[in-house]
Amino acid sequence: MGASDTIAEYFGFDESDTDYRTETLAGVTTFLAMAYIIVVNPAILSSAILWNHETGEFQGEATINGAVYGAGEIIQMLAVATILASVVATVVMALYANRPFGLAPGMGLNAFFTFTVVVILGVPWQVALAAVFVEGLVFIALTAVGARRYVIELFPEPVKFAVGAGIGVFLLFLGLQEMQVVVPYDATLVTLGNVLQSPVAALSLAGLFLTLLLYARGVRGSIVIGIVTTAVAGWALTLAGVVSPDVLTPEGSYDDVTNEGIVSMLTSVQYDFTPLFWGFVDGLGMITEDPFVFLLVVFTFFFVDFFDTAGTLIGVSQIGGFLDEHGDLPEIEKPLMADAVGTTVGAMIGTSTVTTFIESSTGLEEGGRTGFTALVVGGLFALSLLVVPLMAAIPQYATYLALVVVGIIMLQGVTDIDWQDPAWSISAGLTITVMPLTTSIANGLAAGIISYPLVKAAIGETRDVSPGQWALALAFIGYFIVYFSVESGAVTF
């Protein structure tokens, strides 16, 4: 038996009816859909480091362990930390869990880290990293004893089957916004973008149309083809002078490539992220300065990440056909361990909470079924270390068209819901609609989990609700009371 056969046997290619080509293509697709995090995460987290608590302003440089670093250096450090945390978590997912899911520092949680914890609550970024680290350790412990799996399996069945469709609408909304097909509008919050006035919308729609046609014809790799074609078209139109550089290309990337040159860009990368590690170490020593605030931050990170990850795993697993008849993911503790390890390691090297990405569904749609898909994702993240500056040249509107395609596909999950049963229709309907309207998977889960036992009680079917489901609903209510009290200023520190 050769190495190729050994690897195929390890990942169970035959049992999953897949092969190297399918798994590799799926990994490439997932990576392309996730690659934006290499640029976006550093942009968000750098604000936490550059925030000056004394002046209440963002600075152009920051002092870490006595050394002064400019904003550009900090962003590159964070890019390296983002990549390394993604590699660690995704490789654990591949080799330990054998699931085709990609992981990286989560969107939403990074914004909470920066703007709520650091800017609003006034917590030093070093302490915030320590909080993420503690959260990761708690996740590892709870996952090891099966507690996380137990809680997730308490989710009401209609909520489990609605998560996929809810994420689908969520992805559609995010994708269409980034593509400028849906734009802000005062009277109705959002409205249809003007394709004749927006080159991004016009090019994105052309790319989306191409991708959907290829998908409808059963062309393998249709999503990758759509992303690459749209990105190349954007660059071609810019270089030809048809469109201004600041319209179809990411900010700064056009000037970097045309003026500085690719070689000088690559040789200027700052790979030393150790200042972030020493900042984390300093944060551990600062925990006792205000332990109550620290515990509140840990609790919030824990609660949101727990349910965000749970919802993502269930939703993308539904697309892959991994769920059993009860809507549960067998051996879910293994992929949960991957995000726990990623979160713990990520905090140590300078980034916020690591979680499973909903963009993993793009690779599943291309046929990814085993951990080899995740291994390809991790490998591509590792390779991206060599071209960190060039990753900024990938337009987000090109990658986000994949979310629209997959979002449409994920809507098929509504067929598993019994819409004639009021407990199912109300809890599932709220789960599906609250996710995109609040841009939060956790909020969607909360709406379904809280409403299910209440509706069951109203129609006289209280016996169908377990004590654990009541406890879960009360836990969500308690969380929102604490969260909104802090947000409104009713509770101060």
MIFI-528427 format. One record per residue (C-alpha): residue in three letters; x, y, z; chain. Coordinates in steps of 0.001 Angstrom, whole numbers. Example, Ala and Ser with C-alpha at 12.3 -4.5 7.8 and 13.67 -1.06 7.14 Angstrom:
<atoms>
code	X	Y	Z	unit
ala	12300	-4500	7800	A .
ser	13670	-1060	7140	A .
</atoms>
This chain:
<atoms>
code	X	Y	Z	unit
met	0	0	0	A .
gly	1485	3338	-1086	A .
ala	1416	6653	753	A .
ser	-1510	7833	-1382	A .
asp	-3592	4792	-447	A .
thr	-2644	5139	3217	A .
ile	-3801	8765	3312	A .
ala	-7027	7900	1511	A .
glu	-7681	5111	3996	A .
tyr	-6904	7356	6982	A .
phe	-9456	9937	5908	A .
gly	-11975	7326	4777	A .
phe	-12303	8301	1126	A .
asp	-14140	5112	203	A .
glu	-16645	5386	3049	A .
ser	-17386	8988	2087	A .
asp	-17423	8229	-1660	A .
thr	-14825	10884	-2451	A .
asp	-11349	11216	-3928	A .
tyr	-8260	13440	-3900	A .
arg	-9451	15692	-6703	A .
thr	-12826	16351	-5078	A .
glu	-11353	16946	-1628	A .
thr	-8619	19243	-2952	A .
leu	-11053	21311	-4980	A .
ala	-13324	21585	-1956	A .
gly	-10387	22750	179	A .
val	-9392	25389	-2358	A .
thr	-12992	26608	-2525	A .
thr	-13298	26900	1245	A .
phe	-9957	28698	1507	A .
leu	-10858	31227	-1175	A .
ala	-14139	31920	601	A .
met	-12305	32346	3934	A .
ala	-9183	34161	2751	A .
tyr	-10633	37595	3481	A .
ile	-10079	36949	7202	A .
ile	-6309	37333	6673	A .
val	-6925	40965	5789	A .
val	-10061	41815	7777	A .
asn	-9115	40324	11150	A .
pro	-5852	42324	11476	A .
ala	-7657	45481	10397	A .
ile	-10172	45066	13232	A .
leu	-7835	43822	15969	A .
ser	-5166	46437	15231	A .
ser	-7657	49061	16409	A .
ala	-7627	47407	19842	A .
ile	-3845	47717	20084	A .
leu	-3789	51247	18656	A .
trp	-6517	52504	21012	A .
asn	-5209	54927	23619	A .
his	-7299	54674	26800	A .
glu	-5960	57956	28157	A .
thr	-6789	60124	25127	A .
gly	-9777	58107	23934	A .
glu	-8399	58060	20386	A .
phe	-6804	55667	17927	A .
gln	-3071	56270	17490	A .
gly	-815	55660	14512	A .
glu	1566	53602	16626	A .
ala	1599	51604	19845	A .
thr	4158	50682	22489	A .
ile	4437	46973	23281	A .
asn	6938	45832	25909	A .
gly	8843	49083	25620	A .
ala	9178	48998	21824	A .
val	7238	51256	19463	A .
tyr	5494	49698	16457	A .
gly	3686	51451	13627	A .
ala	187	50528	12498	A .
gly	1530	48692	9438	A .
glu	3854	46530	11533	A .
ile	1046	45665	13956	A .
ile	-1282	44720	11118	A .
gln	1330	42373	9641	A .
met	1962	40785	13052	A .
leu	-1760	40196	13419	A .
ala	-1979	38774	9895	A .
val	685	36200	10777	A .
ala	-1084	35411	14061	A .
thr	-4388	35034	12209	A .
ile	-2855	32609	9730	A .
leu	-1050	30520	12346	A .
ala	-4147	30221	14562	A .
ser	-6168	29163	11517	A .
val	-3561	26567	10546	A .
val	-3434	25019	14027	A .
ala	-7205	24795	14433	A .
thr	-7864	23548	10901	A .
val	-5148	20877	11078	A .
val	-6659	19617	14343	A .
met	-10024	19544	12590	A .
ala	-8484	17559	9733	A .
leu	-6398	15025	11620	A .
tyr	-8395	14597	14826	A .
ala	-12024	15261	13845	A .
asn	-11753	14227	10165	A .
arg	-14322	16836	9166	A .
pro	-14117	19186	6143	A .
phe	-14488	22407	8112	A .
gly	-12175	25414	8042	A .
leu	-11496	27479	11161	A .
ala	-10154	30977	11756	A .
pro	-10632	33929	14125	A .
gly	-14358	34626	13985	A .
met	-15976	37719	12588	A .
gly	-18217	39447	15094	A .
leu	-16176	38140	18003	A .
asn	-13162	40126	16794	A .
ala	-15316	43259	16637	A .
phe	-16655	42543	20135	A .
phe	-13057	42084	21319	A .
thr	-11997	45448	19907	A .
phe	-14900	47826	20185	A .
thr	-16889	46507	23162	A .
val	-14223	45033	25428	A .
val	-11242	47297	24682	A .
val	-12795	50583	23558	A .
ile	-16080	50711	25522	A .
leu	-15281	48698	28663	A .
gly	-11729	50041	28769	A .
val	-10092	46624	29144	A .
pro	-6456	46551	27922	A .
trp	-6032	44397	24832	A .
gln	-3540	42260	26721	A .
val	-6199	41367	29319	A .
ala	-8734	40689	26552	A .
leu	-6319	38143	25057	A .
ala	-6002	36534	28489	A .
ala	-9810	36289	28639	A .
val	-9910	34535	25273	A .
phe	-7204	32164	26502	A .
val	-9201	31262	29615	A .
glu	-12302	30783	27467	A .
gly	-10336	28354	25312	A .
leu	-9165	26369	28336	A .
val	-12745	26143	29614	A .
phe	-13861	24926	26179	A .
ile	-11147	22249	26154	A .
ala	-12227	21002	29591	A .
leu	-15957	21013	28794	A .
thr	-15385	19317	25456	A .
ala	-13213	16618	27025	A .
val	-15952	15631	29492	A .
gly	-18726	15811	26873	A .
ala	-20511	18824	28391	A .
arg	-20583	20840	25167	A .
arg	-22037	17917	23256	A .
tyr	-24713	17443	25926	A .
val	-25807	21084	25736	A .
ile	-25912	21106	21921	A .
glu	-28019	17960	21869	A .
leu	-30529	19779	24088	A .
phe	-31353	22096	21189	A .
pro	-34996	21535	20127	A .
glu	-35305	19550	16900	A .
pro	-36990	22366	14918	A .
val	-34093	24652	15836	A .
lys	-31516	22104	14654	A .
phe	-33251	21678	11313	A .
ala	-33775	25438	10899	A .
val	-30158	26440	11533	A .
gly	-29033	25520	8005	A .
ala	-31705	27639	6341	A .
gly	-31075	30474	8789	A .
ile	-27381	30474	7952	A .
gly	-28356	30341	4278	A .
val	-30362	33566	4524	A .
phe	-27547	35048	6639	A .
leu	-25000	34218	3936	A .
leu	-27257	35596	1207	A .
phe	-27645	38876	3059	A .
leu	-23920	39232	3800	A .
gly	-22950	38356	244	A .
leu	-25431	40676	-1449	A .
gln	-24366	43541	813	A .
glu	-20664	43106	35	A .
met	-21507	42869	-3666	A .
gln	-23474	46169	-3329	A .
val	-26562	44488	-4748	A .
val	-28245	45301	-1433	A .
val	-27413	48766	-67	A .
pro	-28443	50856	2981	A .
tyr	-31596	52955	2624	A .
asp	-33055	55214	5324	A .
ala	-36734	54519	4741	A .
thr	-36528	50709	4601	A .
leu	-33027	50064	6045	A .
val	-31926	48322	2823	A .
thr	-32868	48450	-836	A .
leu	-31685	47239	-4243	A .
gly	-28369	48697	-5388	A .
asn	-28098	50535	-8692	A .
val	-26163	48255	-11038	A .
leu	-25772	51036	-13608	A .
gln	-24012	53261	-11071	A .
ser	-22019	50649	-9140	A .
pro	-19205	48829	-11004	A .
val	-18879	46466	-8029	A .
ala	-22545	45496	-8236	A .
ala	-22379	45070	-12011	A .
leu	-19235	42912	-11926	A .
ser	-20465	40918	-8920	A .
leu	-23773	40138	-10585	A .
ala	-21968	39044	-13745	A .
gly	-19746	36752	-11659	A .
leu	-22733	35437	-9718	A .
phe	-24651	34756	-12925	A .
leu	-21673	32845	-14349	A .
thr	-21264	30830	-11145	A .
leu	-24949	29910	-10940	A .
leu	-25007	28804	-14580	A .
leu	-21938	26636	-14077	A .
tyr	-23423	25185	-10900	A .
ala	-26742	24474	-12611	A .
arg	-24888	22587	-15360	A .
gly	-23078	20510	-12760	A .
val	-19612	21908	-13501	A .
arg	-17216	20810	-10752	A .
gly	-15376	23796	-9294	A .
ser	-18037	26290	-10357	A .
ile	-17593	28376	-7209	A .
val	-13811	28583	-7573	A .
ile	-14184	29497	-11247	A .
gly	-16646	32234	-10318	A .
ile	-14415	33713	-7619	A .
val	-11239	33697	-9696	A .
thr	-12932	34978	-12849	A .
thr	-14606	37849	-11002	A .
ala	-11381	38859	-9217	A .
val	-9334	38764	-12436	A .
ala	-11996	40749	-14275	A .
gly	-11892	43424	-11553	A .
trp	-8126	43739	-11853	A .
ala	-8254	43769	-15659	A .
leu	-10823	46577	-15736	A .
thr	-8718	48555	-13254	A .
leu	-5402	48076	-15058	A .
ala	-7061	48950	-18389	A .
gly	-8184	52256	-16926	A .
val	-11890	51493	-17403	A .
val	-12580	51844	-13683	A .
ser	-10772	53855	-10995	A .
pro	-8333	51777	-8852	A .
asp	-10194	52569	-5632	A .
val	-13446	51050	-6937	A .
leu	-12811	47422	-7917	A .
thr	-9598	46665	-6006	A .
pro	-9048	46560	-2221	A .
glu	-7756	49786	-728	A .
gly	-4046	50200	-1304	A .
ser	-3508	46927	-3144	A .
tyr	-3439	48502	-6615	A .
asp	-737	50987	-5658	A .
asp	1257	48293	-3857	A .
val	1411	46068	-6922	A .
thr	1891	48705	-9593	A .
asn	4235	51079	-7782	A .
glu	6207	49166	-5151	A .
gly	6502	45921	-7033	A .
ile	5584	42464	-5869	A .
val	9126	41500	-4830	A .
ser	9564	44458	-2481	A .
met	6117	43786	-1015	A .
leu	6961	40196	-165	A .
thr	10400	40999	1274	A .
ser	8927	43654	3576	A .
val	6658	41268	5488	A .
gln	6979	41426	9275	A .
tyr	6892	37807	10496	A .
asp	7899	38470	14089	A .
phe	4674	38284	16099	A .
thr	6406	37674	19461	A .
pro	5440	41159	20773	A .
leu	1820	39967	20692	A .
phe	2775	36869	22697	A .
trp	4514	38966	25348	A .
gly	1480	41226	25420	A .
phe	-631	38137	26176	A .
val	1774	37191	28976	A .
asp	1425	40696	30419	A .
gly	-2364	40272	30252	A .
leu	-2205	37166	32435	A .
gly	-445	39225	35072	A .
met	-3110	41949	34922	A .
ile	-6122	39681	35555	A .
thr	-6246	40401	39286	A .
glu	-6465	44165	38763	A .
asp	-10224	43924	38047	A .
pro	-11319	40284	38300	A .
phe	-15054	41018	38001	A .
val	-14689	42706	34622	A .
phe	-12355	39929	33525	A .
leu	-14898	37243	34426	A .
leu	-17645	39181	32614	A .
val	-15531	39329	29457	A .
val	-14719	35610	29703	A .
phe	-18417	34805	30195	A .
thr	-19476	36861	27188	A .
phe	-16801	35415	24905	A .
phe	-17726	31944	26129	A .
phe	-21480	32291	25690	A .
val	-21471	33858	22232	A .
asp	-18715	31598	20877	A .
phe	-20344	28455	22291	A .
phe	-23618	28945	20463	A .
asp	-22143	30554	17369	A .
thr	-19877	27521	16868	A .
ala	-22697	25091	17658	A .
gly	-25009	26728	15136	A .
thr	-22332	26781	12449	A .
leu	-21413	23126	12958	A .
ile	-25017	21986	12769	A .
gly	-25821	24216	9808	A .
val	-22877	23257	7614	A .
ser	-23178	19599	8658	A .
gln	-26716	19595	7332	A .
ile	-25368	20572	3904	A .
gly	-22832	17735	4065	A .
gly	-25449	15204	5118	A .
phe	-23602	14497	8379	A .
leu	-26569	14858	10769	A .
asp	-28449	11859	12131	A .
glu	-32238	11497	12273	A .
his	-32402	13666	15409	A .
gly	-30446	16500	13833	A .
asp	-27297	15726	15830	A .
leu	-23725	15548	14510	A .
pro	-22096	12245	15544	A .
glu	-18878	12704	17525	A .
ile	-19433	16462	17587	A .
glu	-16969	16725	20466	A .
lys	-14096	16239	18008	A .
pro	-14734	19310	15817	A .
leu	-15584	21216	19001	A .
met	-12142	20358	20335	A .
ala	-10567	21820	17196	A .
asp	-12057	25259	17820	A .
ala	-11188	25030	21535	A .
val	-7542	24302	20759	A .
gly	-7493	26997	18064	A .
thr	-8945	29577	20452	A .
thr	-6399	28756	23162	A .
val	-3391	28836	20828	A .
gly	-4724	31885	18973	A .
ala	-4992	33910	22176	A .
met	-1388	33087	23065	A .
ile	-100	34401	19748	A .
gly	-2303	37479	19625	A .
thr	-5709	36925	18035	A .
ser	-9315	36714	19157	A .
thr	-11577	33655	19383	A .
val	-11153	30986	16695	A .
thr	-14303	29318	15411	A .
thr	-15654	27139	12605	A .
phe	-16432	29257	9541	A .
ile	-19787	29193	7799	A .
glu	-17802	29569	4563	A .
ser	-16929	25874	5013	A .
ser	-20275	25198	3377	A .
thr	-18804	26335	49	A .
gly	-16339	23436	132	A .
leu	-19057	21006	1173	A .
glu	-21067	22044	-1840	A .
glu	-18068	21215	-4019	A .
gly	-18059	17697	-2590	A .
gly	-15712	17927	416	A .
arg	-16583	15194	2911	A .
thr	-13457	14352	4926	A .
gly	-10691	15944	6930	A .
phe	-8519	16043	3829	A .
thr	-10535	19047	2694	A .
ala	-9649	20794	5963	A .
leu	-6019	19727	5544	A .
val	-5941	21473	2165	A .
val	-7452	24588	3765	A .
gly	-4806	24528	6494	A .
gly	-2049	24009	3937	A .
leu	-3212	26971	1867	A .
phe	-3361	29149	4969	A .
ala	233	28132	5721	A .
leu	1317	28950	2166	A .
ser	-366	32332	2416	A .
leu	2324	33272	4952	A .
leu	4626	33674	1959	A .
val	2334	36178	277	A .
val	647	38025	3134	A .
pro	577	41395	1317	A .
leu	-866	39851	-1853	A .
met	-3842	38436	59	A .
ala	-5060	42021	346	A .
ala	-5437	42093	-3434	A .
ile	-8360	39635	-3389	A .
pro	-11572	41695	-3636	A .
gln	-14154	40683	-1045	A .
tyr	-17007	41032	-3515	A .
ala	-15438	38204	-5536	A .
thr	-15218	35827	-2580	A .
tyr	-18639	36801	-1243	A .
leu	-20450	35682	-4379	A .
ala	-19700	32165	-3121	A .
leu	-21764	32947	-32	A .
val	-24746	33890	-2169	A .
val	-24575	30652	-4137	A .
val	-24249	28510	-1034	A .
gly	-26883	30556	793	A .
ile	-29397	29694	-1909	A .
ile	-28489	26013	-1677	A .
met	-28806	25944	2114	A .
leu	-32426	27064	1956	A .
gln	-33352	23473	1137	A .
gly	-33229	22810	4887	A .
val	-36726	24278	5330	A .
thr	-38188	21082	3848	A .
asp	-37217	19188	7028	A .
ile	-39417	21426	9191	A .
asp	-43014	20526	10119	A .
trp	-44643	23869	9382	A .
gln	-48065	22596	10512	A .
asp	-46869	22198	14112	A .
pro	-46935	25622	15853	A .
ala	-44012	24790	18131	A .
trp	-41924	23844	15098	A .
ser	-43047	26691	12844	A .
ile	-42611	29437	15454	A .
ser	-39235	28332	16833	A .
ala	-37874	27435	13386	A .
gly	-39244	30603	11806	A .
leu	-37648	32788	14469	A .
thr	-34351	30933	14188	A .
ile	-34251	31490	10431	A .
thr	-35246	35156	10437	A .
val	-33454	36478	13530	A .
met	-30032	35266	12302	A .
pro	-29768	37565	9268	A .
leu	-31700	40437	10851	A .
thr	-29292	40634	13785	A .
thr	-26258	39294	11851	A .
ser	-25733	36691	14571	A .
ile	-26066	32929	14487	A .
ala	-26166	32870	18296	A .
asn	-29095	35303	18379	A .
gly	-31028	33135	15943	A .
leu	-30435	30093	18107	A .
ala	-31523	32064	21164	A .
ala	-34829	33037	19539	A .
gly	-35632	29430	18666	A .
ile	-34438	27954	21967	A .
ile	-36380	30460	24097	A .
ser	-39597	30269	22069	A .
tyr	-39806	26467	21793	A .
pro	-40609	25601	25445	A .
leu	-42894	28633	25763	A .
val	-44989	27601	22753	A .
lys	-45018	23984	23907	A .
ala	-46361	25119	27281	A .
ala	-48975	27326	25614	A .
ile	-50398	24428	23587	A .
gly	-50368	22041	26539	A .
glu	-47416	19914	25513	A .
thr	-45092	20699	28406	A .
arg	-44151	17029	28759	A .
asp	-42279	17258	25447	A .
val	-39886	19820	26901	A .
ser	-36982	18489	28956	A .
pro	-35683	20275	32071	A .
gly	-32451	20889	30183	A .
gln	-34293	22774	27437	A .
trp	-35983	24989	30022	A .
ala	-32597	25618	31637	A .
leu	-31083	26494	28265	A .
ala	-33861	28986	27542	A .
leu	-33413	30602	30970	A .
ala	-29650	30758	30434	A .
phe	-30171	32740	27214	A .
ile	-32591	35097	28954	A .
gly	-30072	35642	31736	A .
tyr	-27297	36302	29232	A .
phe	-29319	38958	27396	A .
ile	-30221	40685	30674	A .
val	-26530	40958	31566	A .
tyr	-25496	41941	28026	A .
phe	-28085	44692	27601	A .
ser	-27479	46006	31119	A .
val	-23798	46498	30252	A .
glu	-24566	47918	26807	A .
ser	-27111	50443	28120	A .
gly	-24839	51572	30925	A .
ala	-27145	50297	33681	A .
val	-24164	48297	34912	A .
thr	-20839	50133	35007	A .
phe	-17344	49233	36141	A .
</atoms>
